[in-house]
Amino acid sequence: MASIVVVGAQWGDEGKGKVIDFLTNEADIVVRYQGGNNAGHTVIVDGQKIVLHLIPSGILHPNKICIIGHGVVFNPKAFFEELESLKEKNIEIDDNLYISEDTHLIMPYHLTLEEKVEKIHKIGTTNRGVGPAYTDKIGRCGIKIIDLFDEEIFDEKVQIIMALKGNEFDITSIKNEYLGYAKLLKKYVRNTTSLLNEAIKNGKNILFEGAQGTLLDIDYGTYPYVTSSNATAGGACTGGGIGPSKIDRVIGVMKAYTTRVGEGPFPTELHNEIGEVIRRKGCEYGATTGRPRRCGWFDAIGVKYAVRVNGIDSLAICKLDVLNEVEKIKICVGYEYKGERINEFPRSLKVLRECSPIYEELPGWQQEICDIRSYDDLPIQIKDYLARITELTETKIGLISLGHQREQTILLEPFFVGR
């Protein structure tokens, strides 16, 4: 029995939704531990596309417990819209979905504030109010879900926050809306930290589901062009409610190339026909906003950095099939900055913006691979590409995805095994 953390090893959008969906077969509990409805996990089930923003991807499997941890910032309106969307797709949700009572709420004023900030300081946010909600949490004036169940406490907190924000919002409207949500949320709210630790003690398999990616982490990402939470593996402990000694394995998910949404430096970005081909074949548009993703070659320096700060044990590589038609494939093996080679991911935004990628070129496989189900049957060019990624990142590859369907996956090692 084991506890596994799945994190993005790039700038998010790596295919974590599919990997989590695949691994949920062996999991008993799936936990979303950070982010908000600014993230989106896309899963294809029986040809049906399902996009999840708050609810863990494990919900698509019957008899799995799903938890929204207190590291998430929670928009009740978005949650109930997502719930309704799943029910319309005949996905049953009955006593298998819980929300931590300590989860902080996204309030209407958070959305308004984020829009104002984005106009002045363009980061490329989704305008879902996530950043301001985390700001209030850290500033010790946030509102938790548990506060909704004590009208006196809730009223007191809203009054304080409105005074801090200039009383420009309709307090009565906000209170009525959120006290209405309280009645609907009560059946889902639990002490999930107790539930999780008890499950671990009883030998259950736990899957911790990260949102966004390492290079968007508030501490380890390309700040300020990042998200507002810890998208790295450490966030599973603080946002899920377990100690670090309970984590058995960390899986880093990455694409066979690199993408990024929004602002910020991107050394391997392609501004040519190949970049357009990757975007088109990979359907590289944001699951939450629909924004076109910026596309580029695989950056081994960035992934090696992600391996280090997450303690990644094994990599899951997705969307190899997107490169089927590419004749020559490049891998970034270093950067050049002012005539010198850099082999570490720069922490200086200026250096990262001004450096040039150093590439190695490998032959493409130029054939369809979606129906392959065994590593042995893969083209030699793919095996060479994967071997070079393993060598450069100093990390083994444990899972390969060759398409968006569940069955288009090759598992190279068992993940749910204790250390």
Secondary structure, 3 states (H helix, E strand, C coil): CCEEEEEECCCCCCCHHHHHHHHHHHCCEEEECCECCCCCEEEEECCEEEEECCCCHHHHCCCCEEEECCCEEECHHHHHHHHHHHHHCCCCCCCCEEEECCCEECCHHHHHHHHHHHHHCCCCCCCCCHHHHHHHHHCCCCCEHHHHHCHHHHHHHHHHHHHHCCCCCCHHHHHHHHHHHHHHHCCCEECHHHHHHHHHHCCCCEEEECCCCHHHCCCCCCCCCCCCCCCCCHHHHHHHCCCHHHCCEEEEEEECCEEECCCCCCCCECCCHHHHHHHHHCCCECCCCCCECEEECEEHHHHHHHHHHHCCCEEEEECHHHHCCCCEEEEEEEEEECCEEECCCCCCHHHHHHCEEEEEEEECCCCCCCCCCCHHHCCHHHHHHHHHHHHHHCCEEEEEECCCECCCEEECCCCCCCC
